[in-house]
């Protein structure tokens, strides 16, 4: 499984989000930015993203995933603070 495959899966499900996935085939990191996360606690944001790839994790096709989900405003603030 490539980062592009994972990115496409998340992007197809969360169509109004900007998605970037990096990784090496066994461990991936996704940064997902979208207004859809407005008002959500961090764990709810992660659950929303995990739901798009849960079948890949369950099947073992995707081993490990780190998710960072932001609203556009949170992302802007994180970039100013140099947090990713």
Secondary structure per residue as TSV (DSSP state, phi and psi in degrees):
chain	resnum	aa	ss	phi	psi
A	1	X	-	360.0	131.8
A	2	X	-	-100.7	160.5
A	3	X	H	-57.6	-35.1
A	4	X	H	-64.6	-37.9
A	5	X	H	-62.4	-45.7
A	6	X	H	-66.3	-43.0
A	7	X	H	-61.0	-42.8
A	8	X	H	-63.4	-41.8
A	9	X	H	-59.9	-47.4
A	10	X	H	-67.3	-45.2
A	11	X	H	-61.3	-38.5
A	12	X	H	-65.5	-32.9
A	13	X	H	-85.4	-36.8
A	14	X	S	-111.3	74.0
A	15	X	T	-62.9	-25.4
A	16	X	T	-96.0	16.3
A	17	X	S	-111.9	150.7
A	18	X	E	-90.7	125.5
A	19	X	E	-125.3	131.1
A	20	X	E	-129.0	127.4
A	21	X	E	-124.5	131.7
A	22	X	E	-124.7	160.4
A	23	X	E	159.6	-177.3
A	24	X	-	-123.0	15.4
A	25	X	S	103.6	-26.4
A	26	X	S	-118.0	-29.6
A	27	X	E	-129.9	131.0
A	28	X	E	-125.2	156.5
A	29	X	E	-128.3	129.8
A	30	X	E	-114.9	134.0
A	31	X	E	-112.8	119.7
A	32	X	E	-123.6	125.8
A	33	X	E	-123.4	124.3
A	34	X	-	-169.6	150.3
A	35	X	G	-65.1	-19.3
A	36	X	G	-58.1	-22.5
A	37	X	G	-86.7	-0.6
A	38	X	T	-54.6	127.0
A	39	X	T	80.8	1.7
A	40	X	-	-93.6	147.2
A	41	X	-	-73.6	154.7
A	42	X	H	-52.2	-41.7
A	43	X	H	-65.0	-35.5
A	44	X	H	-67.4	-36.9
A	45	X	H	-62.5	-47.4
A	46	X	H	-62.9	-41.4
A	47	X	H	-60.6	-38.6
A	48	X	H	-63.2	-41.5
A	49	X	H	-72.1	-45.5
A	50	X	H	-55.3	-36.4
A	51	X	H	-58.9	-26.9
A	52	X	H	-77.0	-19.1
A	53	X	H	-126.5	7.7
A	54	X	H	-56.1	-39.6
A	55	X	H	-63.8	-32.6
A	56	X	H	-70.1	-36.4
A	57	X	H	-70.1	-45.5
A	58	X	H	-60.4	-40.0
A	59	X	H	-76.0	-14.0
A	60	X	T	88.7	-2.0
A	61	X	S	-64.7	-32.9
A	62	X	S	-118.3	118.7
A	63	X	-	-84.5	-51.8
A	64	X	E	-142.8	142.2
A	65	X	E	-142.8	127.9
A	66	X	E	-105.2	130.0
A	67	X	E	-119.9	129.9
A	68	X	E	-121.8	114.1
A	69	X	E	-117.8	133.4
A	70	X	E	-135.3	152.4
A	71	X	-	-78.6	163.8
A	72	X	H	-57.4	-37.3
A	73	X	H	-67.7	-41.8
A	74	X	H	-63.5	-39.3
A	75	X	H	-64.5	-44.6
A	76	X	H	-57.9	-44.9
A	77	X	H	-64.4	-42.9
A	78	X	H	-62.1	-39.6
A	79	X	H	-66.5	-37.0
A	80	X	H	-66.4	-31.4
A	81	X	T	-91.8	0.8
A	82	X	T	64.1	37.6
A	83	X	-	-105.8	139.7
A	84	X	-	-125.3	360.0
